[in-house]
């Protein structure tokens, strides 16, 4: 989060990625994370270990080789970050 606050005060450079993005969508942030777990409304769990996380102007994208999970901000109901086994909501 500190990186996002810092970036608000400087000119951002759009990142180049190897997957398609929507017209008018821009990617400014990329992070390496340990794991991503998605639980949908039906209770199905999808896990990606060691993905790259991209934050765009429209969505959050989790990517590892050919596995890509794209979540539009409008579709998010809740989320939490777990850092060193401490959950942050």
MODELLER restraints for C-alpha pairs under 7 A, 6 or more apart:
rsr = mdl.restraints
at = mdl.atoms
rsr.add(forms.Gaussian(group=physical.xy_distance, feature=features.Distance(at['CA:12:A'], at['CA:28:A']), mean=6.55, stdev=0.5))
rsr.add(forms.Gaussian(group=physical.xy_distance, feature=features.Distance(at['CA:13:A'], at['CA:28:A']), mean=6.30, stdev=0.5))
rsr.add(forms.Gaussian(group=physical.xy_distance, feature=features.Distance(at['CA:14:A'], at['CA:26:A']), mean=6.28, stdev=0.5))
rsr.add(forms.Gaussian(group=physical.xy_distance, feature=features.Distance(at['CA:14:A'], at['CA:27:A']), mean=5.49, stdev=0.5))
rsr.add(forms.Gaussian(group=physical.xy_distance, feature=features.Distance(at['CA:14:A'], at['CA:28:A']), mean=5.02, stdev=0.5))
rsr.add(forms.Gaussian(group=physical.xy_distance, feature=features.Distance(at['CA:15:A'], at['CA:27:A']), mean=5.47, stdev=0.5))
rsr.add(forms.Gaussian(group=physical.xy_distance, feature=features.Distance(at['CA:15:A'], at['CA:28:A']), mean=5.66, stdev=0.5))
rsr.add(forms.Gaussian(group=physical.xy_distance, feature=features.Distance(at['CA:25:A'], at['CA:56:A']), mean=6.63, stdev=0.5))
rsr.add(forms.Gaussian(group=physical.xy_distance, feature=features.Distance(at['CA:25:A'], at['CA:57:A']), mean=5.68, stdev=0.5))
rsr.add(forms.Gaussian(group=physical.xy_distance, feature=features.Distance(at['CA:25:A'], at['CA:58:A']), mean=6.35, stdev=0.5))
rsr.add(forms.Gaussian(group=physical.xy_distance, feature=features.Distance(at['CA:26:A'], at['CA:56:A']), mean=5.43, stdev=0.5))
rsr.add(forms.Gaussian(group=physical.xy_distance, feature=features.Distance(at['CA:26:A'], at['CA:57:A']), mean=5.53, stdev=0.5))
rsr.add(forms.Gaussian(group=physical.xy_distance, feature=features.Distance(at['CA:27:A'], at['CA:54:A']), mean=6.87, stdev=0.5))
rsr.add(forms.Gaussian(group=physical.xy_distance, feature=features.Distance(at['CA:27:A'], at['CA:55:A']), mean=6.12, stdev=0.5))
rsr.add(forms.Gaussian(group=physical.xy_distance, feature=features.Distance(at['CA:27:A'], at['CA:56:A']), mean=4.27, stdev=0.5))
rsr.add(forms.Gaussian(group=physical.xy_distance, feature=features.Distance(at['CA:27:A'], at['CA:57:A']), mean=6.60, stdev=0.5))
rsr.add(forms.Gaussian(group=physical.xy_distance, feature=features.Distance(at['CA:28:A'], at['CA:55:A']), mean=6.67, stdev=0.5))
rsr.add(forms.Gaussian(group=physical.xy_distance, feature=features.Distance(at['CA:28:A'], at['CA:56:A']), mean=6.32, stdev=0.5))
rsr.add(forms.Gaussian(group=physical.xy_distance, feature=features.Distance(at['CA:29:A'], at['CA:54:A']), mean=5.58, stdev=0.5))
rsr.add(forms.Gaussian(group=physical.xy_distance, feature=features.Distance(at['CA:29:A'], at['CA:55:A']), mean=5.27, stdev=0.5))
rsr.add(forms.Gaussian(group=physical.xy_distance, feature=features.Distance(at['CA:30:A'], at['CA:52:A']), mean=6.79, stdev=0.5))
rsr.add(forms.Gaussian(group=physical.xy_distance, feature=features.Distance(at['CA:30:A'], at['CA:53:A']), mean=5.57, stdev=0.5))
rsr.add(forms.Gaussian(group=physical.xy_distance, feature=features.Distance(at['CA:30:A'], at['CA:54:A']), mean=4.53, stdev=0.5))
rsr.add(forms.Gaussian(group=physical.xy_distance, feature=features.Distance(at['CA:30:A'], at['CA:55:A']), mean=6.63, stdev=0.5))
rsr.add(forms.Gaussian(group=physical.xy_distance, feature=features.Distance(at['CA:31:A'], at['CA:52:A']), mean=5.69, stdev=0.5))
rsr.add(forms.Gaussian(group=physical.xy_distance, feature=features.Distance(at['CA:31:A'], at['CA:53:A']), mean=5.05, stdev=0.5))
rsr.add(forms.Gaussian(group=physical.xy_distance, feature=features.Distance(at['CA:31:A'], at['CA:54:A']), mean=6.52, stdev=0.5))
rsr.add(forms.Gaussian(group=physical.xy_distance, feature=features.Distance(at['CA:32:A'], at['CA:50:A']), mean=6.95, stdev=0.5))
rsr.add(forms.Gaussian(group=physical.xy_distance, feature=features.Distance(at['CA:32:A'], at['CA:51:A']), mean=6.28, stdev=0.5))
rsr.add(forms.Gaussian(group=physical.xy_distance, feature=features.Distance(at['CA:32:A'], at['CA:52:A']), mean=4.67, stdev=0.5))
rsr.add(forms.Gaussian(group=physical.xy_distance, feature=features.Distance(at['CA:32:A'], at['CA:53:A']), mean=6.19, stdev=0.5))
rsr.add(forms.Gaussian(group=physical.xy_distance, feature=features.Distance(at['CA:33:A'], at['CA:50:A']), mean=5.61, stdev=0.5))
rsr.add(forms.Gaussian(group=physical.xy_distance, feature=features.Distance(at['CA:33:A'], at['CA:51:A']), mean=5.92, stdev=0.5))
rsr.add(forms.Gaussian(group=physical.xy_distance, feature=features.Distance(at['CA:33:A'], at['CA:52:A']), mean=6.23, stdev=0.5))
rsr.add(forms.Gaussian(group=physical.xy_distance, feature=features.Distance(at['CA:33:A'], at['CA:53:A']), mean=6.90, stdev=0.5))
rsr.add(forms.Gaussian(group=physical.xy_distance, feature=features.Distance(at['CA:34:A'], at['CA:49:A']), mean=6.14, stdev=0.5))
rsr.add(forms.Gaussian(group=physical.xy_distance, feature=features.Distance(at['CA:34:A'], at['CA:50:A']), mean=4.51, stdev=0.5))
rsr.add(forms.Gaussian(group=physical.xy_distance, feature=features.Distance(at['CA:34:A'], at['CA:51:A']), mean=6.93, stdev=0.5))
rsr.add(forms.Gaussian(group=physical.xy_distance, feature=features.Distance(at['CA:35:A'], at['CA:48:A']), mean=5.72, stdev=0.5))
rsr.add(forms.Gaussian(group=physical.xy_distance, feature=features.Distance(at['CA:35:A'], at['CA:49:A']), mean=4.33, stdev=0.5))
rsr.add(forms.Gaussian(group=physical.xy_distance, feature=features.Distance(at['CA:35:A'], at['CA:50:A']), mean=5.10, stdev=0.5))
rsr.add(forms.Gaussian(group=physical.xy_distance, feature=features.Distance(at['CA:35:A'], at['CA:51:A']), mean=6.44, stdev=0.5))
rsr.add(forms.Gaussian(group=physical.xy_distance, feature=features.Distance(at['CA:36:A'], at['CA:47:A']), mean=5.61, stdev=0.5))
rsr.add(forms.Gaussian(group=physical.xy_distance, feature=features.Distance(at['CA:36:A'], at['CA:48:A']), mean=5.26, stdev=0.5))
rsr.add(forms.Gaussian(group=physical.xy_distance, feature=features.Distance(at['CA:36:A'], at['CA:49:A']), mean=6.45, stdev=0.5))
rsr.add(forms.Gaussian(group=physical.xy_distance, feature=features.Distance(at['CA:37:A'], at['CA:45:A']), mean=6.71, stdev=0.5))
rsr.add(forms.Gaussian(group=physical.xy_distance, feature=features.Distance(at['CA:37:A'], at['CA:46:A']), mean=5.65, stdev=0.5))
rsr.add(forms.Gaussian(group=physical.xy_distance, feature=features.Distance(at['CA:37:A'], at['CA:47:A']), mean=4.46, stdev=0.5))
rsr.add(forms.Gaussian(group=physical.xy_distance, feature=features.Distance(at['CA:37:A'], at['CA:48:A']), mean=6.64, stdev=0.5))
rsr.add(forms.Gaussian(group=physical.xy_distance, feature=features.Distance(at['CA:38:A'], at['CA:45:A']), mean=5.57, stdev=0.5))
rsr.add(forms.Gaussian(group=physical.xy_distance, feature=features.Distance(at['CA:38:A'], at['CA:46:A']), mean=5.10, stdev=0.5))
rsr.add(forms.Gaussian(group=physical.xy_distance, feature=features.Distance(at['CA:38:A'], at['CA:47:A']), mean=6.43, stdev=0.5))
rsr.add(forms.Gaussian(group=physical.xy_distance, feature=features.Distance(at['CA:39:A'], at['CA:45:A']), mean=4.59, stdev=0.5))
rsr.add(forms.Gaussian(group=physical.xy_distance, feature=features.Distance(at['CA:39:A'], at['CA:46:A']), mean=6.59, stdev=0.5))
rsr.add(forms.Gaussian(group=physical.xy_distance, feature=features.Distance(at['CA:51:A'], at['CA:62:A']), mean=6.04, stdev=0.5))
rsr.add(forms.Gaussian(group=physical.xy_distance, feature=features.Distance(at['CA:51:A'], at['CA:63:A']), mean=5.31, stdev=0.5))
rsr.add(forms.Gaussian(group=physical.xy_distance, feature=features.Distance(at['CA:51:A'], at['CA:64:A']), mean=4.85, stdev=0.5))
rsr.add(forms.Gaussian(group=physical.xy_distance, feature=features.Distance(at['CA:52:A'], at['CA:62:A']), mean=5.70, stdev=0.5))
rsr.add(forms.Gaussian(group=physical.xy_distance, feature=features.Distance(at['CA:52:A'], at['CA:63:A']), mean=5.21, stdev=0.5))
rsr.add(forms.Gaussian(group=physical.xy_distance, feature=features.Distance(at['CA:52:A'], at['CA:64:A']), mean=6.36, stdev=0.5))
rsr.add(forms.Gaussian(group=physical.xy_distance, feature=features.Distance(at['CA:53:A'], at['CA:61:A']), mean=5.69, stdev=0.5))
rsr.add(forms.Gaussian(group=physical.xy_distance, feature=features.Distance(at['CA:53:A'], at['CA:62:A']), mean=4.62, stdev=0.5))
rsr.add(forms.Gaussian(group=physical.xy_distance, feature=features.Distance(at['CA:53:A'], at['CA:63:A']), mean=6.46, stdev=0.5))
rsr.add(forms.Gaussian(group=physical.xy_distance, feature=features.Distance(at['CA:54:A'], at['CA:60:A']), mean=5.79, stdev=0.5))
rsr.add(forms.Gaussian(group=physical.xy_distance, feature=features.Distance(at['CA:54:A'], at['CA:61:A']), mean=5.04, stdev=0.5))
rsr.add(forms.Gaussian(group=physical.xy_distance, feature=features.Distance(at['CA:54:A'], at['CA:62:A']), mean=6.46, stdev=0.5))
rsr.add(forms.Gaussian(group=physical.xy_distance, feature=features.Distance(at['CA:55:A'], at['CA:61:A']), mean=6.46, stdev=0.5))
rsr.add(forms.Gaussian(group=physical.xy_distance, feature=features.Distance(at['CA:58:A'], at['CA:72:A']), mean=5.99, stdev=0.5))
rsr.add(forms.Gaussian(group=physical.xy_distance, feature=features.Distance(at['CA:58:A'], at['CA:73:A']), mean=6.27, stdev=0.5))
rsr.add(forms.Gaussian(group=physical.xy_distance, feature=features.Distance(at['CA:59:A'], at['CA:70:A']), mean=6.77, stdev=0.5))
rsr.add(forms.Gaussian(group=physical.xy_distance, feature=features.Distance(at['CA:59:A'], at['CA:71:A']), mean=5.43, stdev=0.5))
rsr.add(forms.Gaussian(group=physical.xy_distance, feature=features.Distance(at['CA:59:A'], at['CA:72:A']), mean=4.08, stdev=0.5))
rsr.add(forms.Gaussian(group=physical.xy_distance, feature=features.Distance(at['CA:59:A'], at['CA:73:A']), mean=5.16, stdev=0.5))
rsr.add(forms.Gaussian(group=physical.xy_distance, feature=features.Distance(at['CA:60:A'], at['CA:70:A']), mean=5.94, stdev=0.5))
rsr.add(forms.Gaussian(group=physical.xy_distance, feature=features.Distance(at['CA:60:A'], at['CA:71:A']), mean=5.31, stdev=0.5))
rsr.add(forms.Gaussian(group=physical.xy_distance, feature=features.Distance(at['CA:60:A'], at['CA:72:A']), mean=6.43, stdev=0.5))
rsr.add(forms.Gaussian(group=physical.xy_distance, feature=features.Distance(at['CA:61:A'], at['CA:68:A']), mean=6.89, stdev=0.5))
rsr.add(forms.Gaussian(group=physical.xy_distance, feature=features.Distance(at['CA:61:A'], at['CA:69:A']), mean=5.70, stdev=0.5))
rsr.add(forms.Gaussian(group=physical.xy_distance, feature=features.Distance(at['CA:61:A'], at['CA:70:A']), mean=4.50, stdev=0.5))
rsr.add(forms.Gaussian(group=physical.xy_distance, feature=features.Distance(at['CA:61:A'], at['CA:71:A']), mean=6.36, stdev=0.5))
rsr.add(forms.Gaussian(group=physical.xy_distance, feature=features.Distance(at['CA:62:A'], at['CA:68:A']), mean=5.61, stdev=0.5))
rsr.add(forms.Gaussian(group=physical.xy_distance, feature=features.Distance(at['CA:62:A'], at['CA:69:A']), mean=5.10, stdev=0.5))
rsr.add(forms.Gaussian(group=physical.xy_distance, feature=features.Distance(at['CA:62:A'], at['CA:70:A']), mean=6.47, stdev=0.5))
rsr.add(forms.Gaussian(group=physical.xy_distance, feature=features.Distance(at['CA:63:A'], at['CA:69:A']), mean=6.53, stdev=0.5))
rsr.add(forms.Gaussian(group=physical.xy_distance, feature=features.Distance(at['CA:79:A'], at['CA:89:A']), mean=6.47, stdev=0.5))
rsr.add(forms.Gaussian(group=physical.xy_distance, feature=features.Distance(at['CA:80:A'], at['CA:87:A']), mean=6.61, stdev=0.5))
rsr.add(forms.Gaussian(group=physical.xy_distance, feature=features.Distance(at['CA:80:A'], at['CA:88:A']), mean=5.51, stdev=0.5))
rsr.add(forms.Gaussian(group=physical.xy_distance, feature=features.Distance(at['CA:80:A'], at['CA:89:A']), mean=4.33, stdev=0.5))
rsr.add(forms.Gaussian(group=physical.xy_distance, feature=features.Distance(at['CA:81:A'], at['CA:87:A']), mean=5.71, stdev=0.5))
rsr.add(forms.Gaussian(group=physical.xy_distance, feature=features.Distance(at['CA:81:A'], at['CA:88:A']), mean=5.01, stdev=0.5))
rsr.add(forms.Gaussian(group=physical.xy_distance, feature=features.Distance(at['CA:81:A'], at['CA:89:A']), mean=6.32, stdev=0.5))
rsr.add(forms.Gaussian(group=physical.xy_distance, feature=features.Distance(at['CA:82:A'], at['CA:88:A']), mean=5.91, stdev=0.5))
